[in-house]
Amino acid sequence: MIRVNIGAMDGHSEINAITFHCADMERSIRFYRLLGGELVFGGSDAPFSTLRLGPDRRSPDRSRANFVNLQLIEGFEQPSGGWGRVIFHVPDPDEIHARALELGLRPEMAPSNAPWGERYFHLRDPDGHEISLARVLTPAEKRQHDRQDPQSPQAPVDAPVDPFADEPPSETATVRPGEELDWARIESYLRLALPADLEHSGPFAVQQFPNGAANLTYLIRFGETELVLRRPPFGTIAPGAHDMKREYKVLSRLWKYFDKAPRAYVLCDDHSIGGADFFVMERRRGEVIRGVLPSSMRDQPNVGKRLGLALVDAIAEFHLLDPEACGLSDLGKPEGFVERQVSGWKKRWDLVADPVHDEAMTDLHARLAASLPVSQRVSLVHNDLKLDNCMFAGGDPDTVVAFFDWDMTTVGDPLIDFGTLMNYWPDPSDSDDVKRSSHDGMTRMGLPSRAELAERYGLRTGLDVSSLAWYEAFAQWKTAVVVQQLHHRWKMGDSTDERMETIADTLPLLAATADELLGRLGR
């Protein structure tokens, strides 16, 4: 076992340090050489050696030192003795992690906060030995951790997320307990089923995309080739929900006509392999915004406004596609679409209804059903468009490169989609008890107002957005059903995601907002 601590060296806060604790000093040197280092003097049998990573960029204050001191300390952290310590001084501690990934070392766990203020990585070295890398949290990460840990003595009361300083959540993580699949069977199946022109002969590895709330989404690696596997959550599934066949159908065709649709490669409906229908698609690279801006965008002018307008432009481009030309006109029946949406989500509510909120939710359904708007055009409808279901080009807030979560895509009224976006969009006019955002931090990001987005969307599509309040009310009510579904799945033991324990706490506010919006329309 090798443990690596990455952070400031004790007594020298200006120096980034990486500490190896290992039973075999020679293995430490060998691993460091794999990362691109060289032995400058000394050796594994010497009490003190120096290694170097890349050109020597040392400065007088040593803040850019990139040399490595290797020191054998008998008995270090081990009563039985024989353990050694290697300190790596590098300009960027995360460079070690990045180089390890480039070498194909298998990730076991992506960065995650630990209560003692470190961030962990787990890899396996070429000999199969586990390597754990831990980096001391940055001040921004520490603030975020303190907010998440109410027991922390440094935890401020209701500390707001700072979208320009806090650390964005990691995109990948180790697979959550209880959400493991039969990876050996899946690997064997995919090696045969993936297209021959897609390189997939390399070693197989799996991580999870942990930030979604419903469908299970995994990062699959075959050597350098990265793919995404999606399947429904465990437990009872609402009728028509989490439809992997539908998502595969959409993404196996739409990528040819819409460059923001990832390409799907394989659909498996043999439940003996993945436990349910699943499909595999390409992995897109970029930035997903979840209330905290990536470092590549933080210094750009008007970044929040640019993100919002770029998203609306991409949505408008999607809604202007011809479903028939894309080979997707058979996804649904446009006639009666909005009516079926209202009645269908009422059926889903009835399956998981909380008696405390049933009367209010049923009343909202009746009012929505009695005031259906007239659809203006037939479009492809994604059904879950929001800021964190899209990806921007790295460092470019003006360019959307992907939309995700296509399992509810159909054909119908595009304003259903736009109402969903408004449901998750904060506005300067919102009161303190109104929370129209999918993530904390969005309210302080400088995003355009809902009125600005609606105006932009109307200009781009030519649609009349004067009745948008009804679509917003429907989206609020529908989201109330969704959070109750997610909480119900957790309550039944079908989900191990701890976020789902309290996710339905937002239901009363969602219902109240839907009530206010319908009241504004006199309905």
ChimeraX attribute file (.defattr): number of C-alpha atoms within 10 A of each C-alpha:
attribute: neighborCount
match mode: 1-to-1
recipient: residues
	/A:1	13
	/A:2	18
	/A:3	17
	/A:4	24
	/A:5	23
	/A:6	28
	/A:7	26
	/A:8	17
	/A:9	17
	/A:10	10
	/A:11	7
	/A:12	11
	/A:13	11
	/A:14	15
	/A:15	23
	/A:16	25
	/A:17	30
	/A:18	25
	/A:19	23
	/A:20	26
	/A:21	24
	/A:22	21
	/A:23	16
	/A:24	14
	/A:25	22
	/A:26	13
	/A:27	16
	/A:28	20
	/A:29	21
	/A:30	14
	/A:31	17
	/A:32	21
	/A:33	15
	/A:34	15
	/A:35	19
	/A:36	13
	/A:37	17
	/A:38	18
	/A:39	18
	/A:40	12
	/A:41	11
	/A:42	13
	/A:43	16
	/A:44	18
	/A:45	10
	/A:46	11
	/A:47	13
	/A:48	16
	/A:49	19
	/A:50	18
	/A:51	24
	/A:52	22
	/A:53	22
	/A:54	12
	/A:55	8
	/A:56	11
	/A:57	14
	/A:58	14
	/A:59	10
	/A:60	7
	/A:61	9
	/A:62	16
	/A:63	17
	/A:64	18
	/A:65	23
	/A:66	25
	/A:67	25
	/A:68	24
	/A:69	19
	/A:70	26
	/A:71	18
	/A:72	21
	/A:73	16
	/A:74	15
	/A:75	12
	/A:76	15
	/A:77	13
	/A:78	12
	/A:79	9
	/A:80	9
	/A:81	12
	/A:82	16
	/A:83	19
	/A:84	23
	/A:85	24
	/A:86	27
	/A:87	22
	/A:88	29
	/A:89	27
	/A:90	26
	/A:91	18
	/A:92	16
	/A:93	22
	/A:94	14
	/A:95	12
	/A:96	19
	/A:97	20
	/A:98	11
	/A:99	14
	/A:100	21
	/A:101	15
	/A:102	13
	/A:103	15
	/A:104	19
	/A:105	21
	/A:106	24
	/A:107	22
	/A:108	18
	/A:109	19
	/A:110	20
	/A:111	19
	/A:112	16
	/A:113	20
	/A:114	14
	/A:115	13
	/A:116	11
	/A:117	16
	/A:118	21
	/A:119	21
	/A:120	20
	/A:121	19
	/A:122	21
	/A:123	21
	/A:124	18
	/A:125	19
	/A:126	13
	/A:127	8
	/A:128	10
	/A:129	12
	/A:130	18
	/A:131	23
	/A:132	20
	/A:133	25
	/A:134	25
	/A:135	22
	/A:136	21
	/A:137	21
	/A:138	15
	/A:139	12
	/A:140	16
	/A:141	20
	/A:142	21
	/A:143	22
	/A:144	23
	/A:145	24
	/A:146	20
	/A:147	19
	/A:148	14
	/A:149	14
	/A:150	13
	/A:151	10
	/A:152	13
	/A:153	8
	/A:154	13
	/A:155	17
	/A:156	12
	/A:157	9
	/A:158	8
	/A:159	12
	/A:160	15
	/A:161	21
	/A:162	20
	/A:163	23
	/A:164	19
	/A:165	17
	/A:166	23
	/A:167	22
	/A:168	19
	/A:169	19
	/A:170	13
	/A:171	15
	/A:172	19
	/A:173	21
	/A:174	21
	/A:175	21
	/A:176	13
	/A:177	9
	/A:178	11
	/A:179	14
	/A:180	15
	/A:181	12
	/A:182	11
	/A:183	15
	/A:184	10
	/A:185	12
	/A:186	14
	/A:187	19
	/A:188	12
	/A:189	14
	/A:190	16
	/A:191	16
	/A:192	10
	/A:193	13
	/A:194	15
	/A:195	12
	/A:196	10
	/A:197	6
	/A:198	9
	/A:199	14
	/A:200	20
	/A:201	12
	/A:202	13
	/A:203	14
	/A:204	19
	/A:205	18
	/A:206	24
	/A:207	23
	/A:208	23
	/A:209	20
	/A:210	18
	/A:211	15
	/A:212	12
	/A:213	15
	/A:214	20
	/A:215	17
	/A:216	21
	/A:217	24
	/A:218	22
	/A:219	22
	/A:220	22
	/A:221	20
	/A:222	19
	/A:223	18
	/A:224	16
	/A:225	16
	/A:226	18
	/A:227	19
	/A:228	22
	/A:229	21
	/A:230	23
	/A:231	22
	/A:232	20
	/A:233	19
	/A:234	18
	/A:235	12
	/A:236	11
	/A:237	14
	/A:238	14
	/A:239	11
	/A:240	11
	/A:241	13
	/A:242	22
	/A:243	19
	/A:244	25
	/A:245	16
	/A:246	18
	/A:247	22
	/A:248	24
	/A:249	19
	/A:250	24
	/A:251	21
	/A:252	18
	/A:253	17
	/A:254	22
	/A:255	15
	/A:256	13
	/A:257	14
	/A:258	16
	/A:259	14
	/A:260	22
	/A:261	22
	/A:262	23
	/A:263	20
	/A:264	23
	/A:265	18
	/A:266	16
	/A:267	22
	/A:268	21
	/A:269	14
	/A:270	11
	/A:271	10
	/A:272	12
	/A:273	19
	/A:274	19
	/A:275	14
	/A:276	16
	/A:277	19
	/A:278	24
	/A:279	21
	/A:280	24
	/A:281	20
	/A:282	18
	/A:283	17
	/A:284	20
	/A:285	12
	/A:286	16
	/A:287	23
	/A:288	22
	/A:289	20
	/A:290	20
	/A:291	24
	/A:292	23
	/A:293	25
	/A:294	21
	/A:295	16
	/A:296	12
	/A:297	18
	/A:298	18
	/A:299	12
	/A:300	13
	/A:301	10
	/A:302	15
	/A:303	18
	/A:304	20
	/A:305	19
	/A:306	19
	/A:307	23
	/A:308	21
	/A:309	20
	/A:310	16
	/A:311	26
	/A:312	23
	/A:313	20
	/A:314	20
	/A:315	25
	/A:316	20
	/A:317	15
	/A:318	23
	/A:319	23
	/A:320	16
	/A:321	16
	/A:322	15
	/A:323	21
	/A:324	13
	/A:325	10
	/A:326	16
	/A:327	14
	/A:328	18
	/A:329	18
	/A:330	11
	/A:331	19
	/A:332	14
	/A:333	13
	/A:334	19
	/A:335	13
	/A:336	12
	/A:337	17
	/A:338	21
	/A:339	15
	/A:340	14
	/A:341	15
	/A:342	18
	/A:343	15
	/A:344	14
	/A:345	19
	/A:346	20
	/A:347	14
	/A:348	20
	/A:349	21
	/A:350	13
	/A:351	14
	/A:352	18
	/A:353	19
	/A:354	16
	/A:355	9
	/A:356	9
	/A:357	13
	/A:358	14
	/A:359	12
	/A:360	14
	/A:361	27
	/A:362	16
	/A:363	12
	/A:364	22
	/A:365	18
	/A:366	13
	/A:367	14
	/A:368	23
	/A:369	17
	/A:370	11
	/A:371	14
	/A:372	14
	/A:373	15
	/A:374	10
	/A:375	17
	/A:376	13
	/A:377	13
	/A:378	20
	/A:379	21
	/A:380	25
	/A:381	25
	/A:382	24
	/A:383	22
	/A:384	22
	/A:385	24
	/A:386	22
	/A:387	24
	/A:388	19
	/A:389	16
	/A:390	20
	/A:391	22
	/A:392	25
	/A:393	16
	/A:394	17
	/A:395	16
	/A:396	16
	/A:397	26
	/A:398	17
	/A:399	18
	/A:400	24
	/A:401	19
	/A:402	22
	/A:403	25
	/A:404	19
	/A:405	20
	/A:406	23
	/A:407	24
	/A:408	18
	/A:409	20
	/A:410	24
	/A:411	22
	/A:412	27
	/A:413	23
	/A:414	24
	/A:415	26
	/A:416	24
	/A:417	23
	/A:418	28
	/A:419	24
	/A:420	23
	/A:421	25
	/A:422	26
	/A:423	28
	/A:424	22
	/A:425	23
	/A:426	24
	/A:427	20
	/A:428	12
	/A:429	9
	/A:430	11
	/A:431	8
	/A:432	6
	/A:433	7
	/A:434	14
	/A:435	20
	/A:436	21
	/A:437	20
	/A:438	17
	/A:439	18
	/A:440	17
	/A:441	20
	/A:442	25
	/A:443	22
	/A:444	17
	/A:445	21
	/A:446	19
	/A:447	22
	/A:448	19
	/A:449	17
	/A:450	18
	/A:451	12
	/A:452	14
	/A:453	22
	/A:454	20
	/A:455	15
	/A:456	16
	/A:457	24
	/A:458	16
	/A:459	14
	/A:460	17
	/A:461	16
	/A:462	12
	/A:463	16
	/A:464	14
	/A:465	16
	/A:466	10
	/A:467	12
	/A:468	18
	/A:469	19
	/A:470	24
	/A:471	26
	/A:472	25
	/A:473	27
	/A:474	30
	/A:475	25
	/A:476	27
	/A:477	29
	/A:478	26
	/A:479	22
	/A:480	24
	/A:481	26
	/A:482	21
	/A:483	21
	/A:484	24
	/A:485	24
	/A:486	23
	/A:487	23
	/A:488	22
	/A:489	23
	/A:490	20
	/A:491	13
	/A:492	10
	/A:493	12
	/A:494	17
	/A:495	22
	/A:496	16
	/A:497	19
	/A:498	10
	/A:499	13
	/A:500	21
	/A:501	16
	/A:502	13
	/A:503	19
	/A:504	21
	/A:505	14
	/A:506	14
	/A:507	20
	/A:508	16
	/A:509	17
	/A:510	26
	/A:511	22
	/A:512	17
	/A:513	20
	/A:514	27
	/A:515	22
	/A:516	15
	/A:517	19
	/A:518	20
	/A:519	14
	/A:520	11
	/A:521	11
	/A:522	8
	/A:523	14
